[in-house]
Amino acid sequence: MEINQAIADRQAPPPFVSQGPDMVTTIDDALYEETPTMLVCVAGSRRVTPYHVDWYVNRDNVKVLGLRNFRVDPPQDICCIPPA
């Protein structure tokens, strides 16, 4: 099965590229949490924690798959709506 295609009504995963014996895609995303903070904000604040991880699958044995190179960046507090 082609791993870079959408299935039914689901969005296609990020494109996988060949790296040695594996097909790999890097996910760059962030976790957003509501949090009290010392920031002066009109509509509250959120804590943002960026993360990065590689998904991989072996081309010769698709049962060999997983995550690697997981990295979490330091969290930052941000204003949802900063004061005018």
C-alpha positions, -999 to 999 in steps of 0.1 A, spaced: 0 0 0 12 35 -8 20 53 25 19 88 10 -18 88 -1 -50 98 16 -73 69 26 -111 74 24 -119 108 39 -87 110 60 -60 135 53 -28 120 38 1 118 63 31 140 59 52 127 30 77 99 37 111 100 21 137 72 17 165 72 43 186 40 40 164 10 45 135 31 59 108 54 48 108 84 72 87 115 79 94 143 105 66 157 125 70 192 138 41 201 161 33 216 195 12 208 225 -11 237 236 -23 239 272 -44 264 291 -24 277 320 -23 306 345 6 329 339 21 362 350 16 376 314 -9 404 310 -34 391 285 -69 401 275 -82 366 269 -59 344 290 -28 326 281 -16 292 269 16 272 273 31 260 240 55 231 240 70 224 206 81 189 197 97 170 168 98 133 161 106 110 131 81 83 121 97 54 103 88 22 86 112 -3 71 106 -9 34 115 -46 35 96 -55 67 67 -32 74 64 -47 109 96 -28 118 83 7 125 82 33 152 94 67 164 129 80 168 148 113 173 121 126 196 129 161 209 108 185 231 117 222 231 113 243 262 77 254 268 67 291 263 38 310 277 19 331 251 -11 355 252 -42 343 234 -51 380 228 -24 405 240 -35 438 255 -41 466 231 
